[in-house]
Amino acid sequence: MNKQITHEETVTKVMHALESIRPFLNKDGGDIELIDVKDHTVLVKLHGNCNGCPMSFSTMKLGVENTVKQFAPEILEVLAVE
């Protein structure tokens, strides 16, 4: 029997994922904030040096999105909002 994952469980897993990568962003003078989790999409905001950094797209796709998907496989994509 497949248990349905609740929205709260998904948000908790996403929060844990972001906490796990926050030290790497902080080291570069940046930070990340969870804005919302809608269906299978996570909305985050990059702060500090991460906001507008030329590498931020790679950071989002390779670092943040992959990490979030490891913690919460039900997430399909992570998007940065302004």
PDB file with SEQRES, HELIX, SHEET and CRYST1 records, atoms N, CA, C and O in Angstrom:
SEQRES   1 A   82  MET ASN LYS GLN ILE THR HIS GLU GLU THR VAL THR LYS          
SEQRES   2 A   82  VAL MET HIS ALA LEU GLU SER ILE ARG PRO PHE LEU ASN          
SEQRES   3 A   82  LYS ASP GLY GLY ASP ILE GLU LEU ILE ASP VAL LYS ASP          
SEQRES   4 A   82  HIS THR VAL LEU VAL LYS LEU HIS GLY ASN CYS ASN GLY          
SEQRES   5 A   82  CYS PRO MET SER PHE SER THR MET LYS LEU GLY VAL GLU          
SEQRES   6 A   82  ASN THR VAL LYS GLN PHE ALA PRO GLU ILE LEU GLU VAL          
SEQRES   7 A   82  LEU ALA VAL GLU                                              
HELIX    1 AA1 HIS A    7  LYS A   27  1                                  21    
HELIX    2 AA2 SER A   56  SER A   58  1                                   3    
HELIX    3 AA3 THR A   59  GLU A   65  3                                   7    
HELIX    4 AA4 ASN A   66  PHE A   71  1                                   6    
SHEET    1 AA1 3 GLY A  30  LYS A  38  0                                        
SHEET    2 AA1 3 THR A  41  GLY A  48 -1                                        
SHEET    3 AA1 3 GLU A  77  ALA A  80  1                                        
CRYST1    1.000    1.000    1.000  90.00  90.00  90.00 P 1           1          
ATOM      1  N   MET A   1       0.847  -1.188   0.000  1.00  0.00           N  
ATOM      2  CA  MET A   1       0.000   0.000   0.000  1.00  0.00           C  
ATOM      3  C   MET A   1       0.888   1.245   0.000  1.00  0.00           C  
ATOM      4  O   MET A   1       1.755   1.397   0.862  1.00  0.00           O  
ATOM      5  N   ASN A   2       0.672   2.116  -0.952  1.00  0.00           N  
ATOM      6  CA  ASN A   2       1.492   3.305  -1.107  1.00  0.00           C  
ATOM      7  C   ASN A   2       0.899   4.462  -0.307  1.00  0.00           C  
ATOM      8  O   ASN A   2      -0.205   4.919  -0.600  1.00  0.00           O  
ATOM      9  N   LYS A   3       1.622   4.929   0.691  1.00  0.00           N  
ATOM     10  CA  LYS A   3       1.148   6.028   1.521  1.00  0.00           C  
ATOM     11  C   LYS A   3       1.324   7.353   0.779  1.00  0.00           C  
ATOM     12  O   LYS A   3       2.395   7.643   0.246  1.00  0.00           O  
ATOM     13  N   GLN A   4       0.274   8.136   0.753  1.00  0.00           N  
ATOM     14  CA  GLN A   4       0.330   9.462   0.122  1.00  0.00           C  
ATOM     15  C   GLN A   4       1.182  10.396   0.976  1.00  0.00           C  
ATOM     16  O   GLN A   4       0.995  10.480   2.189  1.00  0.00           O  
ATOM     17  N   ILE A   5       2.114  11.093   0.340  1.00  0.00           N  
ATOM     18  CA  ILE A   5       2.980  12.033   1.053  1.00  0.00           C  
ATOM     19  C   ILE A   5       2.225  13.352   1.215  1.00  0.00           C  
ATOM     20  O   ILE A   5       1.708  13.906   0.246  1.00  0.00           O  
ATOM     21  N   THR A   6       2.171  13.843   2.451  1.00  0.00           N  
ATOM     22  CA  THR A   6       1.443  15.085   2.692  1.00  0.00           C  
ATOM     23  C   THR A   6       2.297  16.290   2.309  1.00  0.00           C  
ATOM     24  O   THR A   6       3.522  16.207   2.222  1.00  0.00           O  
ATOM     25  N   HIS A   7       1.627  17.393   2.086  1.00  0.00           N  
ATOM     26  CA  HIS A   7       2.304  18.649   1.751  1.00  0.00           C  
ATOM     27  C   HIS A   7       3.299  19.020   2.858  1.00  0.00           C  
ATOM     28  O   HIS A   7       4.415  19.462   2.583  1.00  0.00           O  
ATOM     29  N   GLU A   8       2.871  18.830   4.120  1.00  0.00           N  
ATOM     30  CA  GLU A   8       3.733  19.180   5.252  1.00  0.00           C  
ATOM     31  C   GLU A   8       4.995  18.326   5.255  1.00  0.00           C  
ATOM     32  O   GLU A   8       6.082  18.828   5.543  1.00  0.00           O  
ATOM     33  N   GLU A   9       4.861  17.040   4.939  1.00  0.00           N  
ATOM     34  CA  GLU A   9       6.034  16.152   4.885  1.00  0.00           C  
ATOM     35  C   GLU A   9       7.005  16.613   3.797  1.00  0.00           C  
ATOM     36  O   GLU A   9       8.220  16.627   3.997  1.00  0.00           O  
ATOM     37  N   THR A  10       6.450  16.985   2.652  1.00  0.00           N  
ATOM     38  CA  THR A  10       7.294  17.463   1.552  1.00  0.00           C  
ATOM     39  C   THR A  10       8.022  18.742   1.957  1.00  0.00           C  
ATOM     40  O   THR A  10       9.224  18.870   1.727  1.00  0.00           O  
ATOM     41  N   VAL A  11       7.305  19.682   2.554  1.00  0.00           N  
ATOM     42  CA  VAL A  11       7.916  20.946   2.968  1.00  0.00           C  
ATOM     43  C   VAL A  11       9.024  20.683   3.986  1.00  0.00           C  
ATOM     44  O   VAL A  11      10.084  21.306   3.922  1.00  0.00           O  
ATOM     45  N   THR A  12       8.789  19.774   4.915  1.00  0.00           N  
ATOM     46  CA  THR A  12       9.804  19.441   5.918  1.00  0.00           C  
ATOM     47  C   THR A  12      11.053  18.872   5.255  1.00  0.00           C  
ATOM     48  O   THR A  12      12.171  19.244   5.612  1.00  0.00           O  
ATOM     49  N   LYS A  13      10.870  17.971   4.291  1.00  0.00           N  
ATOM     50  CA  LYS A  13      12.011  17.386   3.594  1.00  0.00           C  
ATOM     51  C   LYS A  13      12.772  18.456   2.805  1.00  0.00           C  
ATOM     52  O   LYS A  13      14.002  18.448   2.774  1.00  0.00           O  
ATOM     53  N   VAL A  14      12.044  19.369   2.173  1.00  0.00           N  
ATOM     54  CA  VAL A  14      12.677  20.452   1.414  1.00  0.00           C  
ATOM     55  C   VAL A  14      13.481  21.346   2.357  1.00  0.00           C  
ATOM     56  O   VAL A  14      14.595  21.755   2.028  1.00  0.00           O  
ATOM     57  N   MET A  15      12.919  21.650   3.525  1.00  0.00           N  
ATOM     58  CA  MET A  15      13.624  22.477   4.510  1.00  0.00           C  
ATOM     59  C   MET A  15      14.934  21.805   4.934  1.00  0.00           C  
ATOM     60  O   MET A  15      15.966  22.468   5.042  1.00  0.00           O  
ATOM     61  N   HIS A  16      14.892  20.495   5.172  1.00  0.00           N  
ATOM     62  CA  HIS A  16      16.105  19.757   5.550  1.00  0.00           C  
ATOM     63  C   HIS A  16      17.135  19.819   4.416  1.00  0.00           C  
ATOM     64  O   HIS A  16      18.330  19.968   4.671  1.00  0.00           O  
ATOM     65  N   ALA A  17      16.676  19.705   3.179  1.00  0.00           N  
ATOM     66  CA  ALA A  17      17.582  19.767   2.026  1.00  0.00           C  
ATOM     67  C   ALA A  17      18.260  21.135   1.970  1.00  0.00           C  
ATOM     68  O   ALA A  17      19.471  21.224   1.769  1.00  0.00           O  
ATOM     69  N   LEU A  18      17.477  22.200   2.147  1.00  0.00           N  
ATOM     70  CA  LEU A  18      18.040  23.554   2.088  1.00  0.00           C  
ATOM     71  C   LEU A  18      19.019  23.785   3.235  1.00  0.00           C  
ATOM     72  O   LEU A  18      20.047  24.437   3.052  1.00  0.00           O  
ATOM     73  N   GLU A  19      18.702  23.250   4.424  1.00  0.00           N  
ATOM     74  CA  GLU A  19      19.613  23.384   5.558  1.00  0.00           C  
ATOM     75  C   GLU A  19      20.940  22.690   5.266  1.00  0.00           C  
ATOM     76  O   GLU A  19      21.997  23.149   5.700  1.00  0.00           O  
ATOM     77  N   SER A  20      20.880  21.573   4.521  1.00  0.00           N  
ATOM     78  CA  SER A  20      22.103  20.821   4.247  1.00  0.00           C  
ATOM     79  C   SER A  20      23.032  21.557   3.274  1.00  0.00           C  
ATOM     80  O   SER A  20      24.243  21.340   3.289  1.00  0.00           O  
ATOM     81  N   ILE A  21      22.463  22.427   2.427  1.00  0.00           N  
ATOM     82  CA  ILE A  21      23.309  23.142   1.467  1.00  0.00           C  
ATOM     83  C   ILE A  21      23.594  24.587   1.874  1.00  0.00           C  
ATOM     84  O   ILE A  21      24.444  25.252   1.282  1.00  0.00           O  
ATOM     85  N   ARG A  22      22.883  25.058   2.881  1.00  0.00           N  
ATOM     86  CA  ARG A  22      23.064  26.452   3.331  1.00  0.00           C  
ATOM     87  C   ARG A  22      24.522  26.768   3.675  1.00  0.00           C  
ATOM     88  O   ARG A  22      24.998  27.835   3.287  1.00  0.00           O  
ATOM     89  N   PRO A  23      25.267  25.891   4.389  1.00  0.00           N  
ATOM     90  CA  PRO A  23      26.669  26.225   4.726  1.00  0.00           C  
ATOM     91  C   PRO A  23      27.531  26.510   3.489  1.00  0.00           C  
ATOM     92  O   PRO A  23      28.416  27.364   3.539  1.00  0.00           O  
ATOM     93  N   PHE A  24      27.280  25.806   2.386  1.00  0.00           N  
ATOM     94  CA  PHE A  24      28.055  26.033   1.163  1.00  0.00           C  
ATOM     95  C   PHE A  24      27.741  27.406   0.574  1.00  0.00           C  
ATOM     96  O   PHE A  24      28.632  28.107   0.093  1.00  0.00           O  
ATOM     97  N   LEU A  25      26.463  27.779   0.619  1.00  0.00           N  
ATOM     98  CA  LEU A  25      26.072  29.100   0.110  1.00  0.00           C  
ATOM     99  C   LEU A  25      26.607  30.198   1.021  1.00  0.00           C  
ATOM    100  O   LEU A  25      27.081  31.230   0.546  1.00  0.00           O  
ATOM    101  N   ASN A  26      26.531  29.973   2.337  1.00  0.00           N  
ATOM    102  CA  ASN A  26      27.030  30.958   3.308  1.00  0.00           C  
ATOM    103  C   ASN A  26      28.520  31.198   3.112  1.00  0.00           C  
ATOM    104  O   ASN A  26      28.992  32.328   3.244  1.00  0.00           O  
ATOM    105  N   LYS A  27      29.266  30.137   2.796  1.00  0.00           N  
ATOM    106  CA  LYS A  27      30.712  30.237   2.599  1.00  0.00           C  
ATOM    107  C   LYS A  27      31.036  31.213   1.464  1.00  0.00           C  
ATOM    108  O   LYS A  27      32.065  31.888   1.492  1.00  0.00           O  
ATOM    109  N   ASP A  28      30.152  31.280   0.469  1.00  0.00           N  
ATOM    110  CA  ASP A  28      30.342  32.187  -0.664  1.00  0.00           C  
ATOM    111  C   ASP A  28      29.619  33.520  -0.461  1.00  0.00           C  
ATOM    112  O   ASP A  28      29.498  34.311  -1.396  1.00  0.00           O  
ATOM    113  N   GLY A  29      29.140  33.767   0.756  1.00  0.00           N  
ATOM    114  CA  GLY A  29      28.476  35.029   1.054  1.00  0.00           C  
ATOM    115  C   GLY A  29      27.033  35.082   0.592  1.00  0.00           C  
ATOM    116  O   GLY A  29      26.479  36.163   0.395  1.00  0.00           O  
ATOM    117  N   GLY A  30      26.420  33.914   0.419  1.00  0.00           N  
ATOM    118  CA  GLY A  30      25.028  33.870  -0.030  1.00  0.00           C  
ATOM    119  C   GLY A  30      24.157  33.116   0.944  1.00  0.00           C  
ATOM    120  O   GLY A  30      24.615  32.648   1.986  1.00  0.00           O  
ATOM    121  N   ASP A  31      22.889  33.008   0.584  1.00  0.00           N  
ATOM    122  CA  ASP A  31      21.936  32.258   1.392  1.00  0.00           C  
ATOM    123  C   ASP A  31      20.744  31.900   0.510  1.00  0.00           C  
ATOM    124  O   ASP A  31      20.616  32.387  -0.613  1.00  0.00           O  
ATOM    125  N   ILE A  32      19.881  31.045   1.037  1.00  0.00           N  
ATOM    126  CA  ILE A  32      18.705  30.622   0.287  1.00  0.00           C  
ATOM    127  C   ILE A  32      17.511  30.619   1.216  1.00  0.00           C  
ATOM    128  O   ILE A  32      17.629  30.277   2.393  1.00  0.00           O  
ATOM    129  N   GLU A  33      16.359  31.001   0.686  1.00  0.00           N  
ATOM    130  CA  GLU A  33      15.126  31.083   1.469  1.00  0.00           C  
ATOM    131  C   GLU A  33      14.046  30.299   0.734  1.00  0.00           C  
ATOM    132  O   GLU A  33      13.879  30.444  -0.477  1.00  0.00           O  
ATOM    133  N   LEU A  34      13.317  29.471   1.468  1.00  0.00           N  
ATOM    134  CA  LEU A  34      12.187  28.750   0.883  1.00  0.00           C  
ATOM    135  C   LEU A  34      11.006  29.705   0.800  1.00  0.00           C  
ATOM    136  O   LEU A  34      10.583  30.268   1.810  1.00  0.00           O  
ATOM    137  N   ILE A  35      10.477  29.886  -0.407  1.00  0.00           N  
ATOM    138  CA  ILE A  35       9.319  30.765  -0.598  1.00  0.00           C  
ATOM    139  C   ILE A  35       8.032  29.950  -0.547  1.00  0.00           C  
ATOM    140  O   ILE A  35       7.093  30.307   0.163  1.00  0.00           O  
ATOM    141  N   ASP A  36       7.993  28.852  -1.304  1.00  0.00           N  
ATOM    142  CA  ASP A  36       6.768  28.054  -1.351  1.00  0.00           C  
ATOM    143  C   ASP A  36       7.057  26.690  -1.965  1.00  0.00           C  
ATOM    144  O   ASP A  36       8.045  26.506  -2.676  1.00  0.00           O  
ATOM    145  N   VAL A  37       6.178  25.746  -1.678  1.00  0.00           N  
ATOM    146  CA  VAL A  37       6.192  24.446  -2.344  1.00  0.00           C  
ATOM    147  C   VAL A  37       4.804  24.295  -2.952  1.00  0.00           C  
ATOM    148  O   VAL A  37       3.806  24.191  -2.238  1.00  0.00           O  
ATOM    149  N   LYS A  38       4.757  24.284  -4.300  1.00  0.00           N  
ATOM    150  CA  LYS A  38       3.481  24.167  -5.013  1.00  0.00           C  
ATOM    151  C   LYS A  38       3.525  22.902  -5.853  1.00  0.00           C  
ATOM    152  O   LYS A  38       4.378  22.756  -6.729  1.00  0.00           O  
ATOM    153  N   ASP A  39       2.602  21.990  -5.580  1.00  0.00           N  
ATOM    154  CA  ASP A  39       2.566  20.708  -6.282  1.00  0.00           C  
ATOM    155  C   ASP A  39       3.947  20.057  -6.218  1.00  0.00           C  
ATOM    156  O   ASP A  39       4.391  19.668  -5.138  1.00  0.00           O  
ATOM    157  N   HIS A  40       4.626  19.933  -7.343  1.00  0.00           N  
ATOM    158  CA  HIS A  40       5.933  19.271  -7.374  1.00  0.00           C  
ATOM    159  C   HIS A  40       7.052  20.269  -7.672  1.00  0.00           C  
ATOM    160  O   HIS A  40       8.118  19.893  -8.160  1.00  0.00           O  
ATOM    161  N   THR A  41       6.797  21.548  -7.371  1.00  0.00           N  
ATOM    162  CA  THR A  41       7.766  22.607  -7.645  1.00  0.00           C  
ATOM    163  C   THR A  41       8.103  23.344  -6.353  1.00  0.00           C  
ATOM    164  O   THR A  41       7.220  23.671  -5.560  1.00  0.00           O  
ATOM    165  N   VAL A  42       9.395  23.598  -6.156  1.00  0.00           N  
ATOM    166  CA  VAL A  42       9.854  24.363  -5.002  1.00  0.00           C  
ATOM    167  C   VAL A  42      10.282  25.744  -5.496  1.00  0.00           C  
ATOM    168  O   VAL A  42      11.021  25.862  -6.473  1.00  0.00           O  
ATOM    169  N   LEU A  43       9.810  26.783  -4.811  1.00  0.00           N  
ATOM    170  CA  LEU A  43      10.196  28.154  -5.129  1.00  0.00           C  
ATOM    171  C   LEU A  43      11.121  28.655  -4.027  1.00  0.00           C  
ATOM    172  O   LEU A  43      10.771  28.630  -2.848  1.00  0.00           O  
ATOM    173  N   VAL A  44      12.311  29.112  -4.428  1.00  0.00           N  
ATOM    174  CA  VAL A  44      13.283  29.623  -3.468  1.00  0.00           C  
ATOM    175  C   VAL A  44      13.764  30.999  -3.910  1.00  0.00           C  
ATOM    176  O   VAL A  44      13.604  31.391  -5.066  1.00  0.00           O  
ATOM    177  N   LYS A  45      14.348  31.714  -2.974  1.00  0.00           N  
ATOM    178  CA  LYS A  45      14.947  33.010  -3.283  1.00  0.00           C  
ATOM    179  C   LYS A  45      16.396  32.966  -2.833  1.00  0.00           C  
ATOM    180  O   LYS A  45      16.701  32.591  -1.700  1.00  0.00           O  
ATOM    181  N   LEU A  46      17.287  33.355  -3.740  1.00  0.00           N  
ATOM    182  CA  LEU A  46      18.709  33.424  -3.411  1.00  0.00           C  
ATOM    183  C   LEU A  46      19.019  34.808  -2.861  1.00  0.00           C  
ATOM    184  O   LEU A  46      18.517  35.815  -3.360  1.00  0.00           O  
ATOM    185  N   HIS A  47      19.857  34.845  -1.820  1.00  0.00           N  
ATOM    186  CA  HIS A  47      20.216  36.110  -1.172  1.00  0.00           C  
ATOM    187  C   HIS A  47      21.720  36.332  -1.226  1.00  0.00           C  
ATOM    188  O   HIS A  47      22.491  35.419  -1.520  1.00  0.00           O  
ATOM    189  N   GLY A  48      22.114  37.553  -0.938  1.00  0.00           N  
ATOM    190  CA  GLY A  48      23.530  37.894  -0.847  1.00  0.00           C  
ATOM    191  C   GLY A  48      24.230  37.726  -2.181  1.00  0.00           C  
ATOM    192  O   GLY A  48      23.697  38.093  -3.228  1.00  0.00           O  
ATOM    193  N   ASN A  49      25.430  37.166  -2.132  1.00  0.00           N  
ATOM    194  CA  ASN A  49      26.226  37.010  -3.342  1.00  0.00           C  
ATOM    195  C   ASN A  49      25.612  36.033  -4.333  1.00  0.00           C  
ATOM    196  O   ASN A  49      25.948  36.060  -5.516  1.00  0.00           O  
ATOM    197  N   CYS A  50      24.708  35.163  -3.860  1.00  0.00           N  
ATOM    198  CA  CYS A  50      24.090  34.190  -4.775  1.00  0.00           C  
ATOM    199  C   CYS A  50      23.089  34.867  -5.710  1.00  0.00           C  
ATOM    200  O   CYS A  50      22.865  34.401  -6.827  1.00  0.00           O  
ATOM    201  N   ASN A  51      22.492  35.961  -5.255  1.00  0.00           N  
ATOM    202  CA  ASN A  51      21.491  36.648  -6.054  1.00  0.00           C  
ATOM    203  C   ASN A  51      22.181  37.375  -7.199  1.00  0.00           C  
ATOM    204  O   ASN A  51      22.957  38.304  -6.976  1.00  0.00           O  
ATOM    205  N   GLY A  52      21.896  36.950  -8.426  1.00  0.00           N  
ATOM    206  CA  GLY A  52      22.466  37.608  -9.593  1.00  0.00           C  
ATOM    207  C   GLY A  52      23.859  37.123  -9.964  1.00  0.00           C  
ATOM    208  O   GLY A  52      24.453  37.622 -10.919  1.00  0.00           O  
ATOM    209  N   CYS A  53      24.381  36.164  -9.226  1.00  0.00           N  
ATOM    210  CA  CYS A  53      25.703  35.621  -9.553  1.00  0.00           C  
ATOM    211  C   CYS A  53      25.597  34.841 -10.862  1.00  0.00           C  
ATOM    212  O   CYS A  53      24.622  34.119 -11.076  1.00  0.00           O  
ATOM    213  N   PRO A  54      26.603  34.982 -11.748  1.00  0.00           N  
ATOM    214  CA  PRO A  54      26.562  34.252 -13.023  1.00  0.00           C  
ATOM    215  C   PRO A  54      26.474  32.736 -12.828  1.00  0.00           C  
ATOM    216  O   PRO A  54      25.968  32.031 -13.700  1.00  0.00           O  
ATOM    217  N   MET A  55      26.958  32.235 -11.703  1.00  0.00           N  
ATOM    218  CA  MET A  55      26.924  30.796 -11.447  1.00  0.00           C  
ATOM    219  C   MET A  55      25.624  30.361 -10.771  1.00  0.00           C  
ATOM    220  O   MET A  55      25.433  29.173 -10.513  1.00  0.00           O  
ATOM    221  N   SER A  56      24.732  31.303 -10.482  1.00  0.00           N  
ATOM    222  CA  SER A  56      23.540  30.955  -9.706  1.00  0.00           C  
ATOM    223  C   SER A  56      22.652  29.950 -10.430  1.00  0.00           C  
ATOM    224  O   SER A  56      22.003  29.127  -9.784  1.00  0.00           O  
ATOM    225  N   PHE A  57      22.612  30.002 -11.779  1.00  0.00           N  
ATOM    226  CA  PHE A  57      21.795  29.023 -12.503  1.00  0.00           C  
ATOM    227  C   PHE A  57      22.342  27.615 -12.274  1.00  0.00           C  
ATOM    228  O   PHE A  57      21.585  26.683 -12.001  1.00  0.00           O  
ATOM    229  N   SER A  58      23.667  27.470 -12.389  1.00  0.00           N  
ATOM    230  CA  SER A  58      24.296  26.174 -12.148  1.00  0.00           C  
ATOM    231  C   SER A  58      24.103  25.740 -10.704  1.00  0.00           C  
ATOM    232  O   SER A  58      23.815  24.576 -10.426  1.00  0.00           O  
ATOM    233  N   THR A  59      24.264  26.686  -9.792  1.00  0.00           N  
ATOM    234  CA  THR A  59      24.062  26.382  -8.371  1.00  0.00           C  
ATOM    235  C   THR A  59      22.653  25.861  -8.154  1.00  0.00           C  
ATOM    236  O   THR A  59      22.454  24.878  -7.440  1.00  0.00           O  
ATOM    237  N   MET A  60      21.669  26.519  -8.770  1.00  0.00           N  
ATOM    238  CA  MET A  60      20.274  26.104  -8.607  1.00  0.00           C  
ATOM    239  C   MET A  60      20.058  24.709  -9.160  1.00  0.00           C  
ATOM    240  O   MET A  60      19.538  23.834  -8.468  1.00  0.00           O  
ATOM    241  N   LYS A  61      20.459  24.499 -10.415  1.00  0.00           N  
ATOM    242  CA  LYS A  61      20.156  23.228 -11.071  1.00  0.00           C  
ATOM    243  C   LYS A  61      20.977  22.081 -10.508  1.00  0.00           C  
ATOM    244  O   LYS A  61      20.434  21.021 -10.196  1.00  0.00           O  
ATOM    245  N   LEU A  62      22.288  22.287 -10.377  1.00  0.00           N  
ATOM    246  CA  LEU A  62      23.170  21.192  -9.980  1.00  0.00           C  
ATOM    247  C   LEU A  62      23.182  20.990  -8.470  1.00  0.00           C  
ATOM    248  O   LEU A  62      23.136  19.860  -7.984  1.00  0.00           O  
ATOM    249  N   GLY A  63      23.244  22.085  -7.741  1.00  0.00           N  
ATOM    250  CA  GLY A  63      23.345  21.968  -6.287  1.00  0.00           C  
ATOM    251  C   GLY A  63      22.003  21.851  -5.604  1.00  0.00           C  
ATOM    252  O   GLY A  63      21.684  20.825  -5.002  1.00  0.00           O  
ATOM    253  N   VAL A  64      21.221  22.908  -5.701  1.00  0.00           N  
ATOM    254  CA  VAL A  64      19.971  22.989  -4.949  1.00  0.00           C  
ATOM    255  C   VAL A  64      18.952  21.960  -5.446  1.00  0.00           C  
ATOM    256  O   VAL A  64      18.419  21.184  -4.654  1.00  0.00           O  
ATOM    257  N   GLU A  65      18.685  21.953  -6.743  1.00  0.00           N  
ATOM    258  CA  GLU A  65      17.652  21.063  -7.265  1.00  0.00           C  
ATOM    259  C   GLU A  65      17.990  19.590  -7.015  1.00  0.00           C  
ATOM    260  O   GLU A  65      17.133  18.821  -6.580  1.00  0.00           O  
ATOM    261  N   ASN A  66      19.236  19.199  -7.289  1.00  0.00           N  
ATOM    262  CA  ASN A  66      19.624  17.801  -7.059  1.00  0.00           C  
ATOM    263  C   ASN A  66      19.512  17.416  -5.595  1.00  0.00           C  
ATOM    264  O   ASN A  66      19.046  16.324  -5.269  1.00  0.00           O  
ATOM    265  N   THR A  67      19.940  18.316  -4.707  1.00  0.00           N  
ATOM    266  CA  THR A  67      19.861  18.024  -3.275  1.00  0.00           C  
ATOM    267  C   THR A  67      18.413  17.905  -2.830  1.00  0.00           C  
ATOM    268  O   THR A  67      18.064  16.978  -2.100  1.00  0.00           O  
ATOM    269  N   VAL A  68      17.568  18.833  -3.260  1.00  0.00           N  
ATOM    270  CA  VAL A  68      16.155  18.790  -2.884  1.00  0.00           C  
ATOM    271  C   VAL A  68      15.518  17.484  -3.374  1.00  0.00           C  
ATOM    272  O   VAL A  68      14.748  16.858  -2.646  1.00  0.00           O  
ATOM    273  N   LYS A  69      15.836  17.079  -4.596  1.00  0.00           N  
ATOM    274  CA  LYS A  69      15.271  15.846  -5.147  1.00  0.00           C  
ATOM    275  C   LYS A  69      15.749  14.608  -4.382  1.00  0.00           C  
ATOM    276  O   LYS A  69      15.020  13.622  -4.279  1.00  0.00           O  
ATOM    277  N   GLN A  70      16.978  14.661  -3.843  1.00  0.00           N  
ATOM    278  CA  GLN A  70      17.470  13.547  -3.032  1.00  0.00           C  
ATOM    279  C   GLN A  70      16.658  13.436  -1.740  1.00  0.00           C  
ATOM    280  O   GLN A  70      16.314  12.334  -1.313  1.00  0.00           O  
ATOM    281  N   PHE A  71      16.358  14.558  -1.130  1.00  0.00           N  
ATOM    282  CA  PHE A  71      15.594  14.573   0.118  1.00  0.00           C  
ATOM    283  C   PHE A  71      14.109  14.324  -0.137  1.00  0.00           C  
ATOM    284  O   PHE A  71      13.444  13.647   0.647  1.00  0.00           O  
ATOM    285  N   ALA A  72      13.594  14.874  -1.234  1.00  0.00           N  
ATOM    286  CA  ALA A  72      12.155  14.808  -1.545  1.00  0.00           C  
ATOM    287  C   ALA A  72      11.975  14.432  -3.017  1.00  0.00           C  
ATOM    288  O   ALA A  72      11.806  15.308  -3.865  1.00  0.00           O  
ATOM    289  N   PRO A  73      12.010  13.121  -3.324  1.00  0.00           N  
ATOM    290  CA  PRO A  73      11.936  12.664  -4.721  1.00  0.00           C  
ATOM    291  C   PRO A  73      10.655  13.089  -5.449  1.00  0.00           C  
ATOM    292  O   PRO A  73      10.604  13.070  -6.679  1.00  0.00           O  
ATOM    293  N   GLU A  74       9.631  13.470  -4.694  1.00  0.00           N  
ATOM    294  CA  GLU A  74       8.381  13.898  -5.330  1.00  0.00           C  
ATOM    295  C   GLU A  74       8.509  15.268  -5.983  1.00  0.00           C  
ATOM    296  O   GLU A  74       7.648  15.658  -6.771  1.00  0.00           O  
ATOM    297  N   ILE A  75       9.576  16.007  -5.664  1.00  0.00           N  
ATOM    298  CA  ILE A  75       9.806  17.323  -6.273  1.00  0.00           C  
ATOM    299  C   ILE A  75      10.387  17.137  -7.666  1.00  0.00           C  
ATOM    300  O   ILE A  75      11.325  16.364  -7.863  1.00  0.00           O  
ATOM    301  N   LEU A  76       9.822  17.853  -8.626  1.00  0.00           N  
ATOM    302  CA  LEU A  76      10.265  17.756 -10.002  1.00  0.00           C  
ATOM    303  C   LEU A  76      11.191  18.896 -10.406  1.00  0.00           C  
ATOM    304  O   LEU A  76      12.055  18.727 -11.267  1.00  0.00           O  
ATOM    305  N   GLU A  77      11.007  20.071  -9.775  1.00  0.00           N  
ATOM    306  CA  GLU A  77      11.849  21.196 -10.171  1.00  0.00           C  
ATOM    307  C   GLU A  77      11.941  22.218  -9.062  1.00  0.00           C  
ATOM    308  O   GLU A  77      11.039  22.357  -8.236  1.00  0.00           O  
ATOM    309  N   VAL A  78      13.064  22.938  -9.065  1.00  0.00           N  
ATOM    310  CA  VAL A  78      13.298  24.026  -8.115  1.00  0.00           C  
ATOM    311  C   VAL A  78      13.511  25.295  -8.926  1.00  0.00           C  
ATOM    312  O   VAL A  78      14.363  25.332  -9.814  1.00  0.00           O  
ATOM    313  N   LEU A  79      12.743  26.328  -8.627  1.00  0.00           N  
ATOM    314  CA  LEU A  79      12.830  27.586  -9.353  1.00  0.00           C  
ATOM    315  C   LEU A  79      13.212  28.712  -8.409  1.00  0.00           C  
ATOM    316  O   LEU A  79      12.740  28.781  -7.275  1.00  0.00           O  
ATOM    317  N   ALA A  80      14.076  29.593  -8.897  1.00  0.00           N  
ATOM    318  CA  ALA A  80      14.447  30.785  -8.125  1.00  0.00           C  
ATOM    319  C   ALA A  80      13.498  31.925  -8.517  1.00  0.00           C  
ATOM    320  O   ALA A  80      13.245  32.163  -9.698  1.00  0.00           O  
ATOM    321  N   VAL A  81      12.985  32.616  -7.509  1.00  0.00           N  
ATOM    322  CA  VAL A  81      12.121  33.776  -7.755  1.00  0.00           C  
ATOM    323  C   VAL A  81      12.874  35.019  -7.317  1.00  0.00           C  
ATOM    324  O   VAL A  81      13.770  34.955  -6.476  1.00  0.00           O  
ATOM    325  N   GLU A  82      12.499  36.150  -7.898  1.00  0.00           N  
ATOM    326  CA  GLU A  82      13.151  37.420  -7.534  1.00  0.00           C  
ATOM    327  C   GLU A  82      12.500  38.001  -6.313  1.00  0.00           C  
ATOM    328  O   GLU A  82      12.902  39.067  -5.847  1.00  0.00           O  
TER     329      GLU A  82                                                      
END                                                                             
